[in-house]
Amino acid sequence: MFRADRGPNSNKTLIIEAVTPSLFDLPLRLGDAASLASILLDLPVTPKPVTDDLRNRAAARAASLNFDAMVPVYASLERDPVHPSAYYICVDGVDGQRLLLRAAPATSPSSGLFPKAILIGRTFLGRHEAVLNAIPFSPHDGERIRTFSEQVNRQFLPKPFGSRPVVVVRSEAPHEQFPSVFEAFRRQWKANGQNMACFGLSEGQDPESFYLATVWAAIRSGWREGYTLTAPGERMPLIPGLKLRPYETGISAVREVSLKRELALEDILNILATE
């Protein structure tokens, strides 16, 4: 609301109300995004990739924050490959919306990777202004998943394992369960140094949707240690827009697991922990 005197000879005052969109119409609350950005933008600016040490440091510093309607996924934290002072992180926003938050200094150019980002706001963090944007990032946002995995960090892409022994996991609901499966593989990898991560396409599943759900789960989980994909039959399925076929055959499977849709995280962890 603004007040403006109409002149020295008038005893009336003009009141103008400025109408702005409600913050509750946005997928993230500005206060939540700004609180997290204050930590992210305080990290060292370097062209080098973000390390797990920096991710853990950011998570530890943010542990005391009380977010109103946001859940950050710290393992997903990455730098903008073009503007190293800017960061991307997966978050769950208002009503559980799956998003990427981009936090950048106001002096940093906007992202060319995700041109239709939603402006959450510009705000001062201390003496420096920051720009905060949200990008829809669900398992069904194929173009954005490919952009992130192919241009932000290619470590999230599947790769051939050759004759390395693997545990093949299939699921009726890949986008719901594969983040938990990656967590199970992470625990196994930390316990014995073995990476046996393999995801299997089931008969009748759409290869492209399965591929995107798996890559999305790797990004959300922060799994950068590599994994492979396999498909039934001798002919590997094609996926439009991909130069290489991400599925391989003739893998050395030491175990195969099929997950039912209703299984929870602890159930999945227990199943994959069973020898």
C-alpha positions as CSV (number, residue, x, y, z in Angstrom):
1,M,0.0,0.0,0.0
2,F,1.3,3.5,-0.9
3,R,0.1,6.9,0.3
4,A,0.5,10.0,-2.0
5,D,-0.6,13.6,-1.1
6,R,-2.6,15.1,-4.0
7,G,-1.2,18.6,-3.6
8,P,-0.9,21.5,-1.2
9,N,-4.4,22.7,-1.8
10,S,-6.1,19.3,-1.2
11,N,-7.0,17.7,2.1
12,K,-7.4,14.3,0.4
13,T,-4.8,11.6,0.2
14,L,-4.7,9.0,-2.6
15,I,-4.1,5.5,-1.4
16,I,-2.9,2.9,-3.9
17,E,-2.9,-0.8,-3.2
18,A,-0.3,-2.8,-5.0
19,V,-1.6,-6.3,-5.7
20,T,1.0,-9.1,-5.8
21,P,0.6,-12.8,-6.2
22,S,0.2,-14.7,-2.9
23,L,3.3,-16.5,-1.8
24,F,1.1,-19.5,-1.2
25,D,0.6,-19.8,-5.0
26,L,4.3,-20.6,-5.4
27,P,5.7,-24.1,-5.2
28,L,8.3,-22.9,-2.5
29,R,8.0,-20.4,0.3
30,L,10.5,-17.5,-0.1
31,G,11.5,-17.8,3.6
32,D,12.3,-21.5,3.2
33,A,14.3,-21.0,0.0
34,A,16.2,-18.0,1.4
35,S,17.2,-19.8,4.6
36,L,18.7,-22.7,2.6
37,A,20.3,-20.3,0.1
38,S,22.1,-18.4,2.8
39,I,24.0,-21.6,3.6
40,L,24.5,-22.7,0.0
41,L,25.8,-19.4,-1.2
42,D,28.3,-19.3,1.7
43,L,30.1,-22.4,0.3
44,P,33.4,-21.8,-1.4
45,V,33.1,-20.6,-5.0
46,T,35.2,-22.8,-7.2
47,P,34.8,-24.5,-10.6
48,K,35.5,-27.9,-9.0
49,P,32.6,-30.2,-8.4
50,V,30.8,-30.2,-5.1
51,T,32.2,-32.9,-2.8
52,D,30.4,-35.0,-0.3
53,D,32.3,-33.1,2.5
54,L,30.6,-29.9,1.3
55,R,27.2,-31.6,1.0
56,N,27.6,-32.9,4.6
57,R,28.7,-29.5,5.8
58,A,25.7,-27.8,4.2
59,A,23.4,-30.4,5.8
60,A,24.9,-30.0,9.2
61,R,24.6,-26.2,9.1
62,A,20.9,-26.5,7.9
63,A,20.0,-29.0,10.6
64,S,19.0,-26.2,13.0
65,L,16.6,-24.6,10.4
66,N,12.9,-25.1,10.6
67,F,11.5,-25.1,7.1
68,D,7.8,-24.3,6.8
69,A,7.0,-26.2,3.7
70,M,10.2,-27.5,2.2
71,V,12.4,-30.7,2.6
72,P,15.8,-30.4,1.0
73,V,17.7,-33.5,-0.3
74,Y,21.3,-32.5,0.5
75,A,22.8,-35.5,-1.3
76,S,21.6,-34.1,-4.7
77,L,23.5,-30.8,-4.3
78,E,25.4,-29.7,-7.4
79,R,27.0,-26.6,-8.8
80,D,25.7,-24.9,-12.0
81,P,28.3,-26.1,-14.5
82,V,28.5,-22.7,-16.2
83,H,28.1,-20.4,-13.2
84,P,30.0,-22.0,-10.2
85,S,28.6,-19.5,-7.7
86,A,25.1,-20.9,-8.3
87,Y,23.7,-24.2,-6.9
88,Y,21.0,-26.7,-7.6
89,I,19.4,-29.0,-5.0
90,C,16.4,-31.2,-5.1
91,V,13.7,-30.2,-2.6
92,D,10.1,-31.2,-1.8
93,G,8.1,-28.0,-1.8
94,V,4.5,-27.0,-1.0
95,D,2.2,-30.1,-1.1
96,G,5.2,-32.3,-1.7
97,Q,6.0,-30.9,-5.1
98,R,9.2,-32.4,-6.5
99,L,11.5,-29.5,-7.5
100,L,15.0,-28.2,-8.2
101,L,15.9,-25.1,-6.2
102,R,18.5,-22.9,-8.0
103,A,20.1,-20.5,-5.6
104,A,22.4,-17.9,-7.2
105,P,23.9,-14.4,-6.5
106,A,22.0,-11.7,-8.2
107,T,25.2,-10.9,-10.1
108,S,25.2,-14.4,-11.7
109,P,23.3,-14.8,-15.0
110,S,20.1,-16.8,-15.1
111,S,20.3,-20.4,-16.1
112,G,20.3,-21.3,-19.7
113,L,19.8,-25.0,-18.8
114,F,16.3,-24.5,-17.3
115,P,14.8,-21.5,-19.1
116,K,11.3,-21.8,-17.7
117,A,12.3,-21.7,-14.0
118,I,9.8,-20.2,-11.6
119,L,11.0,-17.1,-9.8
120,I,10.5,-17.5,-6.1
121,G,12.0,-14.2,-5.3
122,R,15.0,-11.9,-5.0
123,T,16.2,-11.3,-1.5
124,F,19.1,-9.9,0.4
125,L,21.2,-12.4,2.4
126,G,23.3,-10.2,4.5
127,R,24.7,-7.5,2.2
128,H,24.4,-9.6,-1.0
129,E,21.3,-10.1,-3.1
130,A,20.3,-13.6,-4.2
131,V,17.9,-14.9,-6.9
132,L,15.9,-18.0,-6.1
133,N,14.2,-20.1,-8.7
134,A,12.3,-23.4,-8.6
135,I,12.2,-25.9,-11.5
136,P,9.6,-28.7,-11.6
137,F,11.6,-31.9,-11.3
138,S,9.4,-35.0,-11.1
139,P,10.1,-38.4,-12.6
140,H,7.9,-37.4,-15.5
141,D,9.9,-34.2,-16.4
142,G,12.0,-36.0,-19.0
143,E,13.7,-33.0,-20.6
144,R,14.8,-31.6,-17.3
145,I,16.1,-35.0,-16.1
146,R,18.1,-35.4,-19.2
147,T,19.5,-31.9,-18.9
148,F,20.6,-32.4,-15.4
149,S,22.1,-35.8,-15.9
150,E,23.8,-34.9,-19.2
151,Q,24.9,-31.3,-18.6
152,V,25.1,-30.7,-14.8
153,N,26.7,-34.0,-13.8
154,R,27.1,-37.1,-16.0
155,Q,27.9,-39.3,-13.1
156,F,24.1,-39.8,-12.7
157,L,23.9,-41.6,-16.0
158,P,24.0,-45.4,-16.2
159,K,27.1,-47.1,-17.5
160,P,28.1,-50.6,-18.7
161,F,29.4,-52.9,-15.9
162,G,30.7,-55.6,-18.2
163,S,31.3,-58.8,-16.3
164,R,31.1,-57.2,-12.8
165,P,28.7,-59.1,-10.6
166,V,25.5,-57.2,-9.9
167,V,22.2,-57.5,-8.0
168,V,19.3,-56.8,-10.4
169,V,16.3,-55.0,-8.9
170,R,13.0,-54.7,-10.6
171,S,10.0,-52.8,-9.4
172,E,6.4,-52.2,-10.1
173,A,6.8,-48.6,-9.1
174,P,10.4,-47.5,-10.0
175,H,10.0,-43.8,-9.3
176,E,8.5,-44.5,-5.9
177,Q,11.0,-47.2,-4.8
178,F,14.3,-46.7,-6.6
179,P,15.4,-43.9,-4.3
180,S,15.2,-46.4,-1.4
181,V,17.0,-49.0,-3.5
182,F,19.9,-46.6,-4.1
183,E,20.0,-46.0,-0.4
184,A,20.3,-49.8,0.1
185,F,23.1,-50.0,-2.5
186,R,24.8,-47.1,-0.7
187,R,24.8,-49.0,2.6
188,Q,26.2,-52.1,0.9
189,W,28.9,-50.0,-0.8
190,K,29.9,-48.4,2.4
191,A,29.9,-51.7,4.3
192,N,32.0,-53.8,1.9
193,G,33.2,-51.5,-0.9
194,Q,31.1,-53.4,-3.5
195,N,29.0,-51.6,-6.1
196,M,26.5,-54.1,-7.4
197,A,23.8,-51.6,-8.5
198,C,21.7,-52.8,-11.4
199,F,18.1,-52.0,-12.3
200,G,16.1,-54.3,-14.5
201,L,13.3,-53.4,-17.0
202,S,10.4,-55.8,-16.5
203,E,8.3,-57.2,-19.3
204,G,5.7,-54.7,-20.4
205,Q,7.3,-51.7,-18.8
206,D,7.9,-48.6,-21.0
207,P,11.7,-48.4,-21.5
208,E,11.8,-44.6,-21.6
209,S,9.7,-44.1,-18.5
210,F,11.8,-46.7,-16.7
211,Y,15.0,-45.0,-17.8
212,L,13.9,-41.6,-16.7
213,A,12.6,-42.8,-13.3
214,T,15.9,-44.5,-12.6
215,V,18.1,-41.5,-13.6
216,W,15.8,-39.3,-11.5
217,A,16.1,-41.6,-8.5
218,A,19.9,-41.5,-8.9
219,I,19.9,-37.7,-8.9
220,R,17.6,-37.4,-5.9
221,S,19.6,-40.0,-4.0
222,G,23.0,-38.4,-4.9
223,W,24.2,-41.8,-6.3
224,R,27.4,-41.0,-8.3
225,E,29.1,-44.3,-7.9
226,G,27.7,-45.8,-11.1
227,Y,25.0,-48.3,-11.9
228,T,23.8,-50.3,-14.9
229,L,20.5,-51.1,-16.5
230,T,19.4,-54.3,-18.1
231,A,16.5,-55.4,-20.2
232,P,14.9,-58.8,-21.0
233,G,15.8,-60.5,-24.3
234,E,18.8,-60.1,-26.6
235,R,17.7,-56.8,-28.3
236,M,18.3,-53.7,-26.2
237,P,15.4,-51.2,-26.4
238,L,15.9,-47.9,-28.1
239,I,15.0,-44.6,-26.3
240,P,14.2,-41.6,-28.5
241,G,16.8,-38.8,-28.2
242,L,19.5,-41.0,-26.7
243,K,22.6,-41.6,-28.8
244,L,23.6,-44.7,-26.8
245,R,21.5,-47.6,-25.7
246,P,21.5,-47.4,-21.9
247,Y,20.5,-51.1,-21.4
248,E,22.9,-54.0,-21.6
249,T,22.4,-57.8,-21.8
250,G,24.6,-60.6,-20.7
251,I,25.2,-59.2,-17.2
252,S,26.6,-61.3,-14.4
253,A,23.7,-61.3,-12.0
254,V,24.3,-62.9,-8.6
255,R,20.8,-62.2,-7.4
256,E,17.5,-60.8,-8.8
257,V,14.9,-59.0,-6.7
258,S,11.4,-58.0,-7.7
259,L,9.7,-55.4,-5.5
260,K,6.0,-55.1,-5.0
261,R,4.4,-51.7,-5.0
262,E,3.3,-51.7,-1.4
263,L,6.8,-52.2,0.1
264,A,8.1,-49.4,2.4
265,L,11.7,-48.2,2.8
266,E,12.6,-50.5,5.6
267,D,11.1,-53.5,3.8
268,I,13.3,-52.7,0.7
269,L,16.4,-52.2,2.9
270,N,15.8,-55.5,4.6
271,I,15.1,-57.4,1.4
272,L,18.3,-56.1,-0.3
273,A,20.4,-56.7,2.8
274,T,19.4,-60.4,2.8
275,E,22.1,-62.6,1.3
